[in-house]
Structure formats: structure tokens, C-alpha cells
Amino acid sequence: MASEEELFANIDALLEEEPQLPPPAERARLREAAGITQARLAAALKTSTQTVKNYENGRSEPKSPRLEAYQRLLTGWAARYPAHGAPTAPAPTPTVTPQPEVPEMSTVPAAPEAETAVPAQVPAVAATPERPTVRPASSRRPAAKKPAKPASDPRFPHGPLAVLDGDGTAYGVDGIVLDCPATTVPELVEWTLKESGLGAAKLNRYGKDSDPLIVLTAAAAVKLGLPERLEGHEQRRSLRLPEDHPVVKQVAKAKWQLTQRGFGPWARIYRKAQGHERQCVQLAILSWDALDERSWPGVADMDPADIARVLGVYAQRAITPRGSTAVSGLELMTALRPPTKAVQDPQSGNWVSGYNPGSLGTEPMDPAPPEATAEHPVVVNSGWRGGFLNEEAYQWVRSVDSLSDEECMLPFAVGLDLNTAFLAAAARLVVGLSAPDHFHTPKFNPKIPGSWRVDLSHIELDARLPSPFTPDGTRPTGPAWYQTYTLAYAQELGHDVHPIEAYLRRETGAYLDPWHDRLKTAYVDTLADLGVTRDLNDQQFLAAMEQHQQADPALAAVLAAIKATVKGGVGKLRERPQGRHYKEGETWPALQRPTWRPDIRAAVISKARVNMHRKLNNMVKMTGLYPLAVLSDCVVYPSPGESPLDFLPYAASGKPQPGAFRLGPTPGLAKLEGVQSMLWAVDLMEKGLNPARHIKGGDAVLDEGE
């Protein structure tokens, strides 16, 4: 028989345990019975509304001292509002029964810096990791109209990523919460690869799986021995730990490696692949500004669970982040068009790595001199003086002298913005896949991608419209280099095109088509989740766009990131050298990528500018209206009213006229950018400023060079 001392010791042990909360569904019942909103309870507990939601659906549990306060509140409510029967049991977490994946021949690089190495071809084997400690969720977040699909690959049961907080809680997608015991970076890497169940399946049968991403809060970074902030560098991209930092030494001692970027805001830690197993983890440190505010507005300040939701939706709809949205945009191109695939050697019968048709291959390619930049080795070493492509987005302001009295009397200036104009231009865009060949006096062929030297200075242009041939909208002054789409549009307008010389590519393909399709779906689906759907009429569309960012800040951030992925990905195709010590003629890291393709960037921008001019021209034919200014994908028109409905062309049936600007939620269609007075716009134009740059906020103090 137990002694009194033993019994009291057991009781004391029970008293010292953390207070036990009622089931999540009962927590919600008690709060609703008391007539208290989740927002009011969050304010009392000094936390966020989303955290209270997590408490009530079982995704997370409070910790001291919030735990004791919450327990006291629930106990008081339970005494006042007893349940009339057994409390509602928590709803079971729905499970997904994945279909077994047929092993494919998968491209597995020797190291994560695969863009500079030729990958090896080996069969992929699906290995299920050990199950970590998981806190079950009693219910899931209410489904949106088109929810992101949960992870269906048995190798990655917990999705592509997790946000790690300082208490060891790792917040995953779909409300998953994991316990991470790691206290050092090497331990975190081992846990991620062996126990977390994180990762994502390849996007193309010939590609490779996405490495798991762990996002560290400031508290988690400090717990792992990292500084909360990195200081002392002029440029954010230069932020990294010194090589003698204890964490860097820990990583090396554990026989892990860092990429050439070092341990910065986006750190990749890996070991060289052993057989089929790829061992690599991506880290993102929030307090080191890993999530740029311009691409991920407000995300860094969200609770970890909400950050996981934002990044999780982005990963499921676009790609698991690998760095900035620009880096992710470029990585998505390669993930959807892998450079190699498994081919059978006809002599030995063995499966080997071979070129994947339609891709850019594994080796970097020198551009034609006019497609390069002035500092490129091809230009400097050859002494090229023949000029360069100038295919850039519009930055044009109409001359005030060309304004008519009728236009000046209109009360408003209304800005229209084209949705993801570069993405729309990427659709069915034929680009070159092989090296350029030089031709003299070739016959122009609009179906061959390349760079052509042509004199278009003889073409008469309307001063009330920008020239379709130059970014600043001025008339060409002599022979210049143009991309195929620009010259094809000149032919479309009825002008003769007689090239002097050209650099053309014999192998061609619609390389960006899968990239376009995936990002278009991501953009349209995310807008739909925010209440902006394709079935809305124009009035409803404008009303929905006024409110969409307030509907769900997390999804609004996803939308911003998708747009930044498009623009940044295109920009990365011609990444310039960085650093004060760079000298012209030297190579720079970006040139080692097969995706350093300034000619593809030029093709996208050329087609986007041509698409804009075609709409401007059709607006003149349908309405007689001329624009005041254009800046990239934004155009400003004089208007009798404050709405685009007051000047856009509609048929007698009420349907929008095809060919001109049309409102809608898909890439290439327009939305309202801003409204100001016509007097405001004319004042800016007289000062040489671009109204399209400032019409959204009305602030004209900004420098035009920004």
C-alpha cells in the first residue's frame, strides 16, 4: 500500500503539470455562449485573431503565461454556460490517400547550385520519412472557392515548408503544427530531412523535387545561435554571416556545405547527392529581410501560422520559394522545362542524361553582341560598336502642345493598369533555343525569333500616340536593332521592313508556355479567392477590385508575390553584374546560367509593348481618345467621369469591344489604377513628369528616375 508521502508527491506532480484545456470545439462553444468575438478575445489575450482561431480548431495551443489566462477564462465560462450534454467532439482531420507515384527517371544534380553543373540521370525512389510529432488539427480553415490542393505525395505528408518559432513550434500548410526539437542549425537540417515530412514533388516528370523550406522567425534564429539582425552591408543582397561565425563552423563541422551565396537571408545547406537521395534544405530568415516588403507586403509581420499559410499557398500554386520572387520566377522556368531527361544509350542500353527538347539545356550560351549589355565579355572582347537592342517597357508622356481644348475641358484623368502584362506577353511566345547565327541583308520573317537591324525612321507617326518602336515613344532617328515582334507589328501596320543584318536562331520553341500557364492559373485562382471572379460584369468587377485587398490580407500578399514573380523572373533573364568592384569585360555569376537569356527578355517586353500599342491604336479607332501618358503596363486617359466605364468602348449590346482595353481579372485585361483631376495631370505633364507613375496615389514629388 502506498504511503501518504508517495500519494502527496503524485498529487503535487499533477498540480505542477500544465493546465488542461477543454477540446477545441468546446472552447469555441464557450466563447460564443458568452457572446464574445474572436477579435475581442484576441485583444484580451494580447494576441492575434488568427491565433485565437488556431486555438479553437486545434492547430495550436497557448503557452505560458497566456495558457493560464486562457484556462481561467474558459473555466469561468464553463461554470456560467454548462453544456447540455457532452461537448462536441473535435472533427477528425481529413486525410488524403495518395496514389502511388510511378518512378520516373529524375534529374538529380550533384549539388544544389545545379544551374552551373550538368545533372546526372538516375531513377527516383519514393522514400517515406519517419513521422515527426504532430499536433492534430480538429478542423481545417474554411475552404475557399478554389483552395490550394494539399500535399498528395506520400514522401511529403506535411507540405512544402514550415515556419519555425522560437519555442520549437513549426507551423506548416493546411494548419499542420509540428514540434521541432532542434537547437542548432545542423540539428534543424537533420530534423527537416529525416523527420519533418516536408518537401514538394517535382513539377515536371523530368525535373527534381523541391527541397524543403524552413522559415525562421527572429526568436528561432536567436535560439539557433544566429544574430537577430545582420548589419554592416550597403546592399541587402550582400548580407551574409562571416566565415568564422560559430554557426558557419557548426555547419562545416557536421559535414554540410553552403552554396556560394554563403549564409545569408536565403541560405541553402546541402550535401552532395548520394545515389538518388538529394540532401538539401532551404532556410529563410525573416529578421534578415528574407521576405521583401515590396513582393510580400505585410507578411514578415504576420503570425507564424499566417506566414506559413501565405508561403504555402504560393508554393502550391507557383513554387516553393528559393529566394526572392525574382529568383523563384526564374527557378520556376527551369522546374517546368528541365534541361535534361533520361534517354537510352543505343549502344550500351543504359539510361543516361540527355537533352530535353524545348528546354534551354545545361550549358550557358553567349548572346549575340546586340543582345548583350555594354559590359558583357562578348561586347568588350570583340570591340562591338554596332549598337544594342533597346526593347524596354514604355515610359512616355504626351506633349502638352498636342492636347486639344476638348481634352483639356474633361474633368478627370483615369489610369488603367494591365494585369501582369509581361505574363500575357509570354503566352505562345516563340523564342530561340539555339545559339544565334549572323546573317547579312536577310529577308524578314516574322516567325523567326531574333534581333534585326532595320531603319524605321521613315515611318510617319501620330504625335498623340507613342511610337511602337521605342520605349520613350519617340520616332526612330536611324537604323537600330529590333526584336522580331516589334518588326512584325511594323508590318501589321502596313510598313515595309528591310533588314540590314540579323542574328537569328534556327531552333525555336514556346519555352515560356508552361511558366505562363502555371502563373496565370495561380493569379486567376488567387483573385477568385479574394472575390474577383471571371463571371462578374464590369461594374461588379470594379467594385470587387476596390475591396479585394481587405478581403484576406494573406491572400492579397500571395497575389502581390505572384505578380512580383512574373516581373522579377523576366528581369532575371538579363541580370546585370553587382558590386562596386566589377570591371567591364569580366564575367559575373549570372552568366553561368543557361537561363541568362537577354534575347528572351527582349522578346517578352517587345510583345508586351506591341500589345499595349495595339490597344492604344484601337482605342483611337473606336473612341477617338488619345492617351496622356504610358508607363510600362499603365495608361492614363482623359475622361468625362471618374470610372473607366465612362470612356471604354462598348457595343450596343453592352458587351466590351474586342481589341481595345477591356476590364477583367485575367492577364492582359485591365483594372482601375487611379483617378485624379485633369488639371493635376496637365500640371505634371508640363513639368515633364509622368502622370501614369503617380496616378495611383497622387504623389508627384517622387523622382522620375525611381
C-alpha positions in Angstrom: 0.0 0.0 0.0 1.3 3.4 -1.0 2.5 5.7 1.8 1.0 9.1 2.4 4.2 10.7 1.3 4.1 8.9 -2.1 0.5 9.9 -2.6 1.1 13.5 -1.9 4.1 13.5 -4.2 2.0 12.1 -7.0 -0.7 14.8 -6.4 2.0 17.6 -6.4 3.3 16.3 -9.7 -0.2 16.5 -11.2 -0.6 20.1 -9.9 2.6 21.1 -11.5 1.5 19.9 -14.9 0.3 22.4 -17.5 -3.5 23.2 -17.1 -5.6 21.0 -19.4 -7.8 23.0 -21.8 -11.2 21.7 -23.0 -11.4 20.3 -26.5 -11.1 23.0 -29.3 -14.8 22.8 -30.3 -15.8 23.3 -26.6 -13.6 26.4 -26.5 -15.5 27.9 -29.4 -18.8 27.0 -27.9 -18.0 28.7 -24.6 -16.8 31.9 -26.3 -19.9 32.0 -28.5 -22.2 31.3 -25.4 -20.6 34.3 -23.7 -21.2 36.5 -26.8 -17.5 37.3 -27.2 -16.0 37.7 -30.7 -12.6 36.1 -31.6 -11.2 39.6 -32.2 -12.2 40.8 -28.7 -10.8 37.6 -27.1 -7.6 38.1 -29.1 -7.3 41.7 -27.7 -7.8 40.4 -24.1 -5.1 37.7 -24.6 -2.7 40.2 -26.4 -2.5 38.1 -29.5 -4.0 38.0 -33.0 -7.4 36.9 -34.2 -5.8 34.1 -36.3 -4.1 32.7 -33.2 -7.5 32.5 -31.4 -8.9 30.7 -34.4 -6.0 28.3 -34.2 -6.8 27.6 -30.5 -10.4 26.9 -31.4 -9.7 24.5 -34.3 -6.8 22.7 -32.7 -4.0 23.9 -34.9 -2.0 25.3 -32.0 -2.1 25.6 -28.2 -1.3 28.6 -26.0 1.8 28.7 -23.9 2.5 30.3 -20.5 1.5 32.9 -19.4 -1.3 33.0 -22.0 -2.1 29.4 -21.2 -3.1 30.0 -17.6 -5.1 33.1 -18.5 -7.0 31.3 -21.2 -7.6 28.4 -18.8 -9.0 30.7 -16.2 -11.4 32.3 -18.7 -12.6 29.0 -20.1 -13.2 27.7 -16.5 -15.3 30.7 -15.7 -17.3 30.4 -18.8 -17.9 26.7 -18.2 -19.4 27.5 -14.8 -21.8 30.0 -16.4 -22.6 28.2 -19.6 -22.6 24.4 -18.9 -23.1 22.2 -21.9 -26.5 20.5 -22.3 -24.9 17.2 -22.9 -21.4 16.0 -23.9 -19.3 18.7 -25.6 -18.9 18.5 -29.3 -16.1 16.2 -30.2 -13.4 17.7 -32.4 -13.9 17.0 -36.1 -11.4 14.5 -37.4 -8.7 15.8 -39.7 -9.5 14.8 -43.2 -6.8 12.5 -44.7 -5.7 12.3 -48.2 -5.0 8.8 -49.7 -2.3 9.5 -52.2 -1.9 7.5 -55.4 1.5 5.7 -55.6 3.9 7.5 -57.9 5.4 5.6 -60.8 9.1 6.1 -60.5 10.4 8.3 -63.3 13.9 9.0 -64.5 14.6 12.1 -62.4 17.3 14.7 -62.9 19.4 14.9 -59.7 22.3 17.4 -59.7 25.4 16.8 -57.8 24.9 19.9 -55.7 22.1 22.5 -55.2 23.9 25.0 -57.4 22.7 22.9 -60.3 22.5 25.7 -62.8 26.3 25.6 -63.2 26.6 21.8 -63.3 25.4 19.0 -65.7 22.9 16.9 -63.7 23.2 13.1 -63.6 20.2 10.9 -64.5 19.1 8.3 -62.0 15.8 6.7 -61.1 13.8 8.5 -58.3 12.8 6.3 -55.4 9.9 7.3 -53.2 11.2 7.0 -49.6 8.7 7.8 -46.8 10.4 9.7 -43.9 9.8 9.0 -40.3 6.8 10.6 -38.8 7.5 13.6 -36.5 5.5 14.7 -33.6 2.3 16.3 -35.0 -0.3 18.3 -33.2 -3.6 17.3 -34.8 -6.0 19.9 -36.0 -9.6 19.4 -35.0 -10.9 21.2 -38.1 -9.5 22.9 -41.1 -9.7 26.5 -42.3 -13.0 27.1 -44.3 -12.3 26.2 -47.9 -12.0 29.0 -50.4 -13.7 28.7 -53.8 -10.6 27.2 -55.3 -8.4 26.0 -52.4 -4.8 25.1 -53.0 -4.5 21.3 -53.2 -3.0 19.7 -50.1 0.2 17.7 -50.5 -0.6 14.3 -52.1 2.9 12.8 -52.3 3.4 10.2 -49.6 7.0 11.3 -49.2 6.0 14.8 -48.1 2.9 14.4 -45.9 3.3 17.8 -44.3 3.6 20.0 -47.3 6.5 22.0 -48.8 7.5 24.2 -45.9 7.2 25.3 -42.3 7.7 28.4 -40.2 9.8 27.8 -37.1 9.2 29.9 -34.0 11.5 30.3 -31.0 9.6 27.8 -28.8 10.2 24.9 -31.3 6.8 25.1 -32.9 6.9 24.6 -36.7 3.8 25.9 -38.5 3.1 24.1 -41.8 0.5 24.4 -44.5 -3.2 23.5 -44.0 -2.9 24.1 -40.3 -0.3 21.5 -39.6 1.8 22.2 -36.4 5.0 20.2 -35.8 7.3 20.0 -32.8 10.9 20.7 -33.7 13.5 19.8 -31.0 16.5 21.3 -32.9 18.7 23.7 -31.0 21.4 24.1 -33.7 21.3 24.7 -37.4 22.8 21.2 -38.2 20.2 19.6 -36.0 17.5 21.6 -37.8 18.8 20.3 -41.2 18.8 16.7 -40.0 15.3 17.0 -38.5 14.0 18.6 -41.7 15.3 15.9 -43.9 14.7 12.9 -41.7 11.7 13.6 -39.6 9.7 16.6 -40.7 7.9 15.1 -43.8 8.4 18.4 -45.6 9.1 18.8 -49.3 7.3 19.0 -52.6 7.1 16.8 -55.7 8.6 17.8 -59.0 6.6 19.9 -61.4 7.7 18.1 -64.4 8.3 14.3 -64.9 11.9 15.0 -65.8 12.5 17.5 -63.1 13.5 17.2 -59.4 11.6 17.5 -56.2 11.6 20.9 -54.4 13.8 21.0 -51.3 12.0 21.7 -48.0 11.9 25.3 -46.8 12.3 26.3 -43.2 11.4 29.9 -42.4 13.0 31.2 -39.2 11.3 33.9 -37.0 13.6 36.2 -35.2 13.2 34.2 -32.0 14.0 30.9 -33.8 17.1 32.5 -35.4 18.4 33.6 -32.0 17.7 30.2 -30.4 19.8 28.5 -33.2 22.7 30.9 -32.5 22.1 33.3 -35.3 22.1 37.1 -34.9 18.7 38.6 -34.9 19.8 41.2 -37.5 22.6 41.4 -40.0 24.2 44.8 -40.3 27.2 46.4 -42.0 26.4 45.9 -45.7 25.3 48.6 -48.1 23.3 46.2 -50.3 20.8 43.8 -48.9 21.9 41.1 -51.4 25.4 41.2 -49.7 24.1 40.2 -46.3 25.8 37.1 -45.0 27.5 35.7 -42.0 31.3 35.8 -41.9 33.0 32.5 -42.5 34.3 32.5 -38.9 30.9 32.7 -37.3 30.1 29.8 -34.9 27.1 28.7 -36.9 29.0 28.6 -40.1 31.7 26.5 -38.3 28.9 24.2 -36.9 27.6 23.6 -40.4 31.1 22.7 -41.8 31.9 20.5 -38.8 28.7 18.5 -39.4 30.0 18.0 -43.0 27.2 20.2 -44.5 28.0 22.8 -47.2 26.8 26.2 -48.1 26.3 27.5 -51.6 28.5 30.3 -52.9 26.0 32.8 -51.6 27.0 31.9 -48.1 24.8 32.1 -45.0 22.5 35.0 -45.9 18.8 35.7 -45.7 18.2 32.7 -48.0 20.7 30.0 -47.1 20.9 26.7 -48.8 22.6 23.9 -46.8 23.4 20.6 -48.6 25.5 17.6 -49.0 26.4 16.2 -52.4 23.8 13.8 -53.6 24.3 10.2 -52.7 22.6 8.0 -55.4 19.0 9.0 -55.6 18.9 10.9 -52.3 19.0 14.7 -52.6 20.1 16.2 -49.3 19.3 19.9 -49.3 17.4 22.3 -47.1 16.5 26.0 -47.8 16.4 28.4 -44.9 14.8 31.9 -44.9 15.5 34.2 -42.0 12.6 36.7 -41.6 14.5 39.2 -39.4 17.2 39.4 -42.1 14.6 40.7 -44.6 14.2 37.4 -46.5 10.7 38.5 -47.4 11.0 41.8 -49.2 8.1 44.1 -48.3 7.6 45.1 -51.9 7.0 41.5 -53.0 5.5 40.1 -49.8 3.6 43.1 -48.3 2.9 42.8 -44.6 4.0 39.1 -44.5 7.0 39.4 -42.3 4.9 41.0 -39.5 2.3 38.2 -39.6 2.0 35.4 -37.0 4.0 32.3 -37.9 0.8 30.4 -38.8 -0.3 33.1 -41.2 3.2 33.3 -42.8 3.0 29.5 -43.3 -0.4 30.0 -45.0 0.9 32.7 -47.3 4.0 30.9 -48.3 2.2 27.6 -48.5 -0.4 28.8 -51.0 2.3 30.4 -53.0 4.3 27.1 -53.0 1.3 25.1 -54.0 0.3 27.4 -56.8 3.7 28.6 -58.1 6.8 27.1 -56.5 8.4 26.6 -53.1 10.3 29.9 -52.6 14.0 29.6 -53.3 15.0 33.2 -52.7 13.5 36.5 -53.8 10.4 36.3 -56.0 12.7 37.1 -59.0 14.8 34.0 -58.2 11.7 31.9 -57.7 10.3 33.1 -61.0 13.5 32.0 -62.8 13.6 28.7 -60.9 10.0 28.0 -61.9 11.0 28.3 -65.6 13.7 25.5 -65.1 11.4 23.4 -62.9 8.7 23.4 -65.6 11.2 22.9 -68.5 14.0 20.7 -67.0 17.2 20.8 -69.1 17.7 17.1 -69.3 15.7 13.8 -69.4 16.6 10.1 -69.3 17.5 8.7 -72.7 18.7 5.2 -73.5 22.1 4.8 -75.0 21.6 2.8 -78.2 24.9 1.1 -77.9 25.0 0.1 -74.2 21.3 0.1 -73.5 22.0 2.1 -70.3 19.8 5.1 -69.3 21.8 8.3 -69.4 21.2 12.0 -69.2 20.2 13.7 -72.4 18.9 17.0 -73.7 15.2 17.6 -73.0 13.7 19.1 -76.2 12.1 22.5 -75.7 14.4 23.4 -72.8 17.4 25.7 -72.7 19.8 22.9 -72.0 22.5 22.7 -69.3 25.2 25.0 -70.8 25.2 28.8 -70.8 25.0 30.4 -74.2 26.7 33.6 -75.3 24.2 36.2 -76.7 24.6 38.0 -80.0 26.5 41.2 -79.4 23.5 43.5 -79.9 21.5 41.4 -77.4 24.2 41.7 -74.7 24.9 44.6 -72.4 27.8 47.0 -72.8 29.9 45.3 -70.0 29.4 41.8 -71.4 32.7 39.9 -72.4 31.2 39.3 -75.8 31.0 43.0 -76.4 34.1 44.1 -74.7 36.4 41.4 -76.1 35.1 41.9 -79.7 35.1 45.7 -79.6 31.5 45.7 -80.8 30.3 49.2 -81.7 27.1 48.2 -83.6 24.5 49.2 -81.0 22.2 47.2 -78.9 18.6 46.1 -78.6 16.5 48.7 -76.8 13.4 46.7 -76.2 12.1 48.1 -72.9 8.7 48.9 -71.4 7.1 52.2 -72.3 7.9 55.4 -70.4 6.2 58.1 -72.5 4.4 61.3 -71.8 2.4 63.1 -74.4 3.4 66.7 -75.4 1.1 69.2 -73.7 1.0 71.1 -77.0 -0.8 68.2 -78.6 -3.8 68.4 -76.2 -7.0 69.7 -77.7 -9.3 72.2 -76.0 -11.9 69.4 -75.7 -9.5 67.2 -73.9 -8.4 69.9 -71.5 -12.0 70.6 -70.6 -12.6 67.0 -69.5 -12.6 66.9 -65.7 -10.7 63.7 -64.9 -7.6 61.7 -65.7 -8.2 57.9 -65.3 -5.4 55.4 -65.1 -5.8 51.8 -66.4 -3.4 49.0 -65.4 -3.0 45.9 -67.4 -2.9 42.7 -65.3 0.5 41.0 -65.4 1.2 42.4 -68.9 4.5 40.5 -69.2 2.8 37.3 -68.3 0.2 37.9 -71.0 3.0 38.5 -73.5 4.7 35.2 -72.6 1.7 33.2 -73.9 2.5 31.3 -77.1 5.8 33.4 -77.3 8.2 31.7 -79.7 11.8 32.2 -78.7 15.2 30.9 -79.8 16.6 27.8 -78.2 19.9 27.5 -80.1 22.9 29.8 -80.4 22.5 32.8 -82.8 23.7 32.9 -86.3 24.7 36.1 -88.2 23.0 37.0 -91.5 23.5 39.9 -93.9 20.6 41.5 -95.7 18.2 38.7 -94.8 14.5 38.8 -95.8 12.4 39.5 -92.7 10.4 36.5 -91.5 8.0 37.3 -88.6 8.1 33.6 -87.5 11.9 33.5 -86.8 12.9 34.9 -83.3 16.0 37.0 -83.3 17.4 40.5 -83.5 17.2 42.5 -86.7 18.9 45.8 -87.7 16.4 47.9 -89.6 15.9 51.6 -90.4 12.3 52.6 -89.4 13.0 56.3 -89.2 11.0 57.0 -92.4 7.7 55.9 -90.8 5.3 58.8 -90.1 3.8 58.7 -86.6 1.0 60.4 -84.8 2.4 62.6 -82.1 -0.6 61.9 -79.9 0.5 58.3 -79.6 3.8 56.8 -78.6 5.9 55.2 -81.3 5.6 51.4 -81.1 9.3 51.1 -81.9 11.0 52.9 -79.0 10.5 52.7 -75.2 10.3 56.5 -74.8 7.8 56.7 -77.6 9.9 59.0 -79.9 10.4 58.4 -83.6 13.5 56.3 -84.5 16.3 58.5 -85.9 18.1 55.9 -88.0 19.0 52.2 -88.2 18.5 50.3 -84.9 18.2 46.8 -83.5 14.7 45.4 -83.0 13.2 42.1 -81.8 11.1 40.1 -84.2 7.8 41.0 -82.6 8.4 44.8 -83.0 9.1 44.4 -86.7 6.2 42.1 -87.2 4.0 44.8 -85.7 5.5 47.3 -88.2 4.4 45.0 -91.0 1.0 44.7 -89.4 0.7 48.5 -89.5 1.4 48.4 -93.3 5.1 49.4 -93.3 7.9 47.7 -95.3 10.7 46.0 -93.3 14.1 45.6 -95.0 16.7 44.3 -92.5 20.3 45.3 -92.9 21.6 42.4 -90.9 20.3 40.0 -88.2 21.2 37.5 -85.5 18.7 34.6 -85.8 18.2 31.3 -84.1 17.4 28.1 -86.0 15.9 26.1 -83.2 12.8 27.7 -81.7 10.0 26.8 -79.3 7.4 28.3 -76.9 9.8 27.8 -73.9 7.7 30.0 -71.5 4.3 28.4 -72.2 4.2 26.1 -69.1 5.5 29.0 -67.0 2.7 31.3 -68.3 0.1 28.6 -67.8 1.0 27.9 -64.1 1.4 31.6 -63.1 -1.8 32.6 -65.0 -3.8 29.9 -63.1 -2.2 31.0 -59.8 -3.1 34.6 -60.5 -6.6 34.0 -61.5 -7.3 31.5 -58.7 -6.0 33.8 -56.1 -8.0 36.7 -57.4 -11.1 34.5 -57.3 -10.4 33.5 -53.7 -10.4 37.3 -53.0 -13.9 37.6 -54.6 -12.8 38.8 -58.1 -14.1 36.1 -60.4 -14.5 35.9 -64.1 -18.3 35.8 -64.1 -18.5 39.4 -62.8 -19.7 42.2 -65.1 -17.6 45.3 -65.4 -19.4 47.2 -62.7 -19.2 44.3 -60.3 -15.5 43.8 -61.2 -14.6 47.4 -60.4 -16.5 47.1 -57.0 -14.8 43.8 -56.2 -11.3 45.2 -57.0 -11.9 48.1 -54.6 -12.3 45.6 -51.7 -10.2 42.6 -52.7 -7.1 43.5 -50.7 -9.2 43.9 -47.5 -11.0 40.6 -48.0 -8.0 38.5 -46.9 -4.6 40.2 -46.3 -2.8 36.8 -46.5 -4.2 36.0 -50.0 -3.6 39.6 -51.1 0.1 39.1 -50.2 0.1 35.9 -52.3 -1.3 37.9 -55.2 1.4 40.5 -54.8 4.1 37.8 -54.7 2.7 36.2 -57.9 2.9 39.5 -59.7 6.4 40.1 -58.5 7.4 36.6 -59.6 6.3 37.4 -63.1 8.1 40.7 -63.4 11.2 39.6 -61.4 11.5 36.3 -63.4 11.6 38.2 -66.7 14.1 40.7 -65.3 16.4 37.8 -64.1 16.8 36.7 -67.7 19.2 39.7 -68.1 20.7 40.0 -64.6 23.4 42.7 -64.6 26.7 42.5 -62.6 26.6 43.6 -59.0 29.2 45.2 -56.7 31.4 48.2 -56.8 34.5 46.3 -57.8 33.1 44.9 -61.1 35.1 45.9 -64.2 33.7 45.8 -67.7 34.6 42.7 -69.7 34.7 40.5 -66.6 32.3 37.6 -66.3 29.7 37.6 -63.5 27.9 34.7 -61.8 24.6 35.1 -63.6 26.4 34.4 -66.9 26.9 30.8 -65.8 23.2 30.1 -66.0 21.6 28.7 -69.1 18.7 31.0 -68.2 20.8 34.1 -68.7 18.9 34.9 -71.9 18.6 38.7 -72.7 17.0 37.8 -76.0 14.1 36.1 -74.3 13.6 39.0 -72.0 13.6 41.3 -75.0 11.0 39.2 -76.8 8.7 39.3 -73.8 9.0 43.1 -73.4 8.7 43.7 -77.1 5.5 41.7 -77.3 4.1 43.5 -74.2 4.8 46.9 -75.7 3.3 45.9 -79.0 0.2 44.6 -77.2 -0.1 48.0 -75.4 0.3 50.0 -78.7 -2.3 47.8 -80.5 -4.8 48.6 -77.8 -3.9 52.3 -77.9 -4.4 52.4 -81.7 -7.7 50.5 -81.5 -9.0 53.0 -78.8 -8.4 55.8 -81.3 -10.3 54.0 -84.0 -13.2 53.1 -81.6 -13.5 56.2 -79.4 -11.3 58.9 -80.8 -9.5 59.1 -77.5 -5.7 59.5 -77.2 -3.7 58.7 -74.0 -2.0 61.3 -71.8 0.9 59.0 -70.7 2.0 55.4 -70.6 4.3 53.8 -68.0 5.0 50.1 -68.6 1.6 48.5 -68.2 -0.3 51.6 -67.0 -2.0 54.1 -69.3 -3.8 57.4 -68.4 -6.8 58.7 -70.4 -8.7 62.0 -70.1 -12.3 61.1 -69.1 -15.7 62.8 -68.6 -16.2 60.7 -65.4 -14.2 59.0 -62.6 -14.8 55.5 -63.9 -13.3 53.6 -66.9 -16.9 52.8 -67.8 -17.2 56.5 -68.9 -14.8 56.1 -71.8 -14.1 52.4 -72.7 -15.9 51.3 -75.8 -18.9 49.0 -75.6 -21.2 47.5 -78.2 -24.9 48.3 -78.4 -25.5 45.0 -76.6 -23.4 46.3 -73.6 -20.5 44.0 -74.2 -17.0 45.3 -74.3 -15.5 45.9 -77.8 -12.7 43.4 -78.5 -9.3 44.8 -79.4 -9.4 47.8 -77.1 -8.8 48.0 -73.4 -11.2 45.7 -71.5 -11.8 45.2 -67.8 -11.4 41.8 -66.2 -9.3 39.6 -63.9 -7.2 37.7 -66.3 -3.7 38.6 -67.6 -3.8 41.3 -70.3 -7.1 42.7 -69.2 -7.3 46.0 -67.4 -8.2 47.3 -63.9 -8.6 50.7 -62.5 -5.2 52.1 -61.3 -6.3 55.5 -60.1 -8.2 58.7 -60.7 -7.1 62.3 -60.5 -8.2 65.6 -61.9 -7.3 66.6 -65.5 -5.7 69.7 -64.1 -3.4 67.6 -61.9 -2.4 65.5 -64.9 -1.6 68.5 -67.2 0.4 70.2 -64.4 2.6 67.1 -64.2 3.0 66.9 -67.9 4.1 70.5 -68.1 6.8 69.6 -65.5 8.0 66.7 -67.6 6.7 64.2 -65.1 4.7 61.1 -66.0 1.1 61.0 -64.6 1.0 57.2 -65.0 3.7 56.9 -62.3 1.7 58.9 -59.7 -1.9 58.5 -60.5 -2.5 55.7 -58.0 -1.5 57.9 -55.0 -1.5 61.3 -56.5 2.0 62.0 -55.1 4.1 63.8 -57.7 7.1 64.5 -55.5 8.9 61.3 -56.4 11.8 61.5 -58.7 11.1 60.2 -62.2 14.3 58.1 -62.1 12.9 55.9 -59.4 
